[in-house]
Amino acid sequence: MKNPFAAPWRTLGLCIACLAMLALSPLHAADKQLRIGTLAPKNSLYHRQLLEVGEVWRAAQGGNAKYLVYPDGSQGGEAELARRMRIGQLQGALISVVGLREIEPSVAALQNLPLLFRSWDEVDYVREKMRPAMEKKFLDKGFVVLAWGDSGWVRFFSKEAALRPGDYKRMKFFAWGSEADQQEIMKSLGYTPVPLETTDILPAIQTGMINVVPSTPYFALASQIYSTAPHMLEINWAPIVGALVVTQKAWNDMSPQAQQAVRVAGEKAGVEIRAKARQEVEDAVNAMKKRGLVVNQPNAEQMREWNELADKLYPRIRGTMVPAETFDEVFVHLKTYRAGKGK
């Protein structure tokens, strides 16, 4: 006697098998998403470059591939963006060293050495010398670097005029919440850091929770920080360096054609960001000056005090904020570069 349930079970089994095959089919594989987070403002240079890279990826990937960019820190601060990539909520991010060092600490050498770099040429030289090894370190941590960029020099925006390092000891500094080592160093030298996220800066300075914000001119203009902190110290404290990274899983999920296209688009985006962002530094300062920004220029004696402060900071930074080996490597590359330039 035939089992009356045999046919229905066979049918159900075939349906399950078909669904499993569909789940692995090229059509499903093409239906992918890349979700990219960044603190960069919407419609800014950085946001536009991300959108261009995304269009290249989407066209090369084909199918129903979707590309989403979350600007304005809507997915959290930079440490949070790194965390979201690790757990798969985001597939990539355009972030500065603050977020990148959550993945690979050695990258801090490009940003966390105050008054070390004298020009963008020096920054470019050191970055390119260190780039292959650094990108390998990111890959070992599960991330692919698609582009390197920067967004200007850090300058100090404060409510009151300040020219000397000692002038800032009576003020309260914005500090990245994730950079505990930096906060401890600041405290040991008599400064007062207040750990916050980027989205908290403007209300904090408006209410007096902080009095000074280390920021690039572009960000100070875009976020309106300068309207409450209208004094800027014209000193190139440190470059803000960043990169566009995607998770290795997202990279491996791309077709070979998409990988090649994104590599090219990412490199192009990096060149565009670096060139235009550096020009926007001066444009931003000029725009803010027209709206009331006061630019304070330290004299030679005051500049000597700033350089002395930097010299005191380096031994504290080495091995804490910047791994010792990478710290030493930066100084070797700079020495070579300056020797070649006769400086």
N, C-alpha and C positions, 0 to 999 in steps of 0.2 A: 504494500500500500504506500502510495506517495505521501510524503510529508506535506500537508497543506500550507505550511509556513515557509517551505523551502524557497519558492519563487519570490515572495516578498523580501525575504532576507537577502537573496541573491541580488535583487534589484537595489535594495538599500546599500549593499556592499559596493555595487558598481557606481552608485551615486557618490558615495564617499571617496572612492578611488578617483572618480572624475574631478571632484572638488579638490582633492589633493594635487592632482596634475595641474589644474588651473592655478592653484596657489603658487606653483613653481614655474609656471609658463612665462614666456617673454613678455606677454601683455601685462601680467601682474608686476613683473620686475621693472617694467618701464614706468609704472605708476608710482613714482618715488617723490619724496619731498626733501628739500634742503631748507632747514630753518636756521637762519643766521641772526645772532644777536649782536648789538653794539650800543655803546653809550653815545655814539655820534648822533647829532641832531638830524631830524628828518629833513630831506632836501639839501643837506650839506654836501660838500665835495665827497666826503667819505661814503655817505649814503648812496649818492649817485654812482660811485664806482662799484659799490657792492651790487647795485641793481644791474649794471652792465655785465659784471662777471656772471650774475645769475641768468641773464638772458642767453649768454654764450653756453652755459651749462645746460639750460633747458632745451635749447635748439639741438645741441649735440646729443643729449640723452634721449630726446624724442618721447613718443608716447604721451602719457598724461603727467609728465614730470612737473612738479610745482616748486616754486622758489619763493620763500617768504623771508623778508627782512624785518626785524624788530628793532627800530631805532630808539633814541631818547632814553636808553636805560630801562625800557619797559619790562625787560626780563630780569632786572636786578643789576647790582654792581658788578664789577669785573670778576671778583672772586666767585660770585654767584653764577656768572656766565660760564666760567670754567667748570663749576660743579654741574651745571645743567648739561654741558657737553658730555661729561663723564657718564651721566645716567641716561643719556639718549634723548633728553627733552629738546636739545638743540644739536644740530649737526656741525655747526661752525660758529665762529665769532670773529669780529674785528675788534681787537683789544690792545691796550697798551701793555707795557712791561708789568704794570700792577697786576693784571690778570694772567699774563703769560708766565710770570714766575710761579704762579700756583701750579703750573704744569711742569716747567723746567727752570729751576732757580738761576742757572748760569746766565740767562738772558738779562738779568738785572744789571749786568756789567755795562749794558748799552745805555742805561738811563739813570742809575742810582749813584753816579760818581760826580758830585757837584763841582762845577767850574773846571772840570778836567778837559772837556772838548772846547777848543777855541773857534771852531768853524764847522760848517756842514761837511766840508771836504774831509775833515778828520773823522767825523761820525761815519761818513760813507766808507772811508778806507777801512776803519776798524770793523764795521759791520760785515763788509764783504770778505775780509780776511777770516772772520770767525763764522761766517754763514754756513759753510758746508758741515762743519762739526756740530754747530748748534742745531741745524735742521735734522741732523742724524739723531741728536739727543731727543728732539721732539718726536721723531718717528718712533724711537724706542719707547716713548711714553704713550704711544697710540694716537699721535696727531701729525697731520701733514701741513707744512707751511706753504701757503700759496702766494703770499705777497708780503713784503716788508714796507712799512711806511713810517712817517713821523708827522707830528702836528705842531711843530714850533718849539721855541725855548720856553722853559718855565720862568716866569717872572712873578714878583710878589705884589698882589693887589691888596691894599689895606685901607681902612677907614681914615687913618691919620698918616701924615707924611712920615717916612722913615728912610734913613740913608745908611746907617751903620748896623752891623749885626746886633749890637747891644740895644738898638732902638726897638727891636722886635721882641725883646724879653718881657716887655710889659703887655704884650698882645697874646691873643689865643689863636693858634694856628689850626686851620683845617688839616686833618691827616686822614689818609686812607684807613678805613677800619681794619683792613686785613694786614696792615704793615706794622705789626707789634714791635719788631726790631727797630724800625725807624723811630717810633714813638719813644722807646726807651733811650735811644741815643739823644733825641731832642731834650728829653727831661734831664738827662745827665749834664747837659750843657746849659741848663737854666731856661729852656723854652717850654711853652705850654701847648702840647698838641691836644686836639679834640677829635677823636676818631668818629668819622661820619661816612655815609655813602654820598656819592656825587649828587643824587637827587635832593639831598638835605642841605646842600651848600647855601643856596639862596635864602631860604627861610632862616637858616642859622645865622647868617651874617646880618640879616634884617633885624633879628631879635637880639643881637649882641652875644649870642652863644660863641661866635668866633669873630675875630677882628681882621684876620689876614688869610688870604687864600693863595697858595702857590698855584699858578694856572698859566696856560698858554694864552696869549692875547685873543686868539680866535675863540677859544672856549669862553673867555671872560666876556667877549662881545655877544656871542650867541646866547649865553645864559643870563646876560644882564648883570653879572657880578659887579662890573665896574660902576653901575649906577649907585650902588650902596658902598662900594669900596673904591673910591675914585682916585686913589693914589697908586701909581705903578712904579716900582723900582726897576729901572732899565738895566738889568743884569741877566746875562744868559746863564742862569743857575744850572740847568741841565736840559738836554733834549728829551722830549716825549717821543719815545719810539714804540711802534706797535707792529702788529702783523695780523694777517687774515689766516686763520687756521681752520681746518676741518678735521673731524675725527677720522681715524684710519678706517673705521667701519664704513663711514659714508664714502670715503675715497674708494675702497674696495668694491663698493656697490655700484660705482660708476662704470660705464662701458669704457673700453680703451680709447675710443674716439672722444668721449666726454672728458676723460682724464687729460688727454693731450690738449684739448681746447681750453680747459680750465687752467692748465699750467700756463699757457700762452697769455690768456686773459688776466690771470693773476699777476704775472710779471709786468704786464702793461699797466695794470691798475696801480701797482706799487710805484712805478716810475711817475705816473700822473699824480698820485697822492703826494709824493715827496716834492715834486717840482712846484705844484700849485699851493700846497700847504705852506711852504716856506715863503712864497710870495704873499700869502694871505696874512702872515704875521704882521708885516708892515702895513698892509691894507687895513687890518683890524685896528692897529694902534692909531692910525690916522683917523679912522672913523670914530673911535672913542674920544680922541682929542677934540674933535669937532663938537662932541656932546658933553664936554666937561672933564674928561680925564686929565689928571695932572701927572706928567712924566717926570720922575725924579732921577737925575743922573749922578751917581756917586763920583766924587773926585778921586784923584790918585791915592790920597791917604786913606780914604774910606774903602777904596778898592783893595788896598793892601790888607785891611782888616778882614775883608771877605775872603781873600786868598789864604790868610792865616787860619780862618775858621775851616776852610776846606781841607787844609793840611792836617788839622786836628781831627777832622771827620774820617779821613781815609783809613787810619789804623782801626777805627771802630767799625767801619763798614766792611773791611776785609774779613771774610770768614763768618760774617753775620748776614748782612743784607746782600752781599755778593760773595759767592764761593771763592776761597783764596786762590785757587788755581786760575780761575777766569779773571779775577782781579789782576793778577800778575800778568796774564796774557795781554790784557788791554794796554797796560803800561809799556810792554815790549813793543807792541804794534805801533803805539803812538811815538815811541822813541825812534823807531825805524822811519816812520813817516816824516817826522820833523827833521831828522838827520838828512833825509833826501831833499827836503825843502830848504835846508840851511837855517833852520829855526832853533 
